Amino acid sequence: MIPVTKPFLPPIQVYQYFLEGIWKRQWLTNMGPLANDLEMRLKEHLKLDHLLFVTNGTVAIQMAIKALELQGEIITTPFSFVATTSSIVWENCEPVFVDIDKDSLNIDADKIEASITAKTSAILATHVYGNPCNVDKIEEIAKKHNLKVIYDAAHAFGVEINGKSIFEYGDISICSLHATKLYHSTEGGLILTKSPELLKKLAYIRNFGFDGPENFAELGINGKNSEFHAAMGLANLKYIDSIHKKRKEITERYDEKLQNLKAVRPVWHKDSKNNFSYYPVVFESEKLMLKIIEHLKLHEIYTRRYFYPSLSNSLPYVKSESDLPVTEDVAERVLCLPLYHDLTLEEVDMIARLMLRIQNN
Ligand SMILES: Cc1ncc(COP(=O)(O)O)c(C=O)c1O
């Protein structure tokens, strides 16, 4: 069986080494030494001054909206994971969808201004599959209209633009460290900001708003993560280069073998490089895609329609929006192929061969 993704697991001895420390200290959570060490190492790895290790990517988005005190309307993309939109609604704001760009599959920055109203407080955009949004244009619009910017960078671990971390853009970025991500801590997330004031506020929010044992500085939540999750993050960080290398090889092999597939790949930001977090293809037609999905299943090869359906007309708690032709069209034809660290090149060849055979039959 070939799943669409598989979590990376470090050698068990490496994880055990960290567990023994937890047993010795008997410090299980509440920003223990492993969580602090993970934050420090991730700052080094990502060349960043600030970040917070939190429960997961979803809570990170909610904390970001809370910290920026957003109200009213938030402009966002309908082509993302449900947590991008649900977090806006959870924080009592209203999502306003803007269509995506047909090449990058990110929110179309040229269409944002037309959706800004007196009630707009922010733009929440996703770097889809790790591919950076048009960050310069979004920054320009945000400045002009005095809006905050949050990036859902759940897929974008390790992505840089012009040698600078993608996490440096926007007022706040968030990343997911969920088990299915290329770098993970089982469950987990990161909040990133360049602002020391925002960082301080977010640190209060992460810990129930506590400022010392008897004082409260903010309305907070439990956004902390445990020593066990930090241990997985620390163990996996040792292997990040080899994970990256392996995923790059797989991606390049798919590129080579699927040249004649009746599908296109998203166009990557010209100043950035792929982090190989997913292998999406947009088929010529939904019919061809469905035929390929079914046939691969017969061979126990599993793909994922990601993201499908569009968030703009599938959530019962959001007003349905149908004037998003690019999103609706792409969501119907996009498919992520299997991609994980120990997928072999022979397996990639087999998947590609089967896909082309079905297409040409
Ligand atoms: C684009 C996007 N945003 C947010 C999330 C939520 O992250 P988490 O699962 O860590 O809560 C995900 C998770 O898959 C995601 O893909």
The ligand as an ORCA input file, in Angstrom:
! r2SCAN-3c Opt
* xyz 0 1
  C      -3.031     25.409      5.224
  C      -3.225     24.874      6.606
  N      -3.552     25.721      7.596
  C      -3.719     25.306      8.865
  C      -3.554     23.989      9.205
  C      -3.795     23.547     10.612
  O      -2.665     23.058     11.232
  P      -2.763     22.004     12.462
  O      -3.196     20.709     11.878
  O      -1.382     21.991     13.008
  O      -3.764     22.564     13.424
  C      -3.213     23.056      8.225
  C      -3.042     21.635      8.580
  O      -3.034     20.750      7.768
  C      -3.042     23.503      6.884
  O      -2.733     22.657      5.903
*
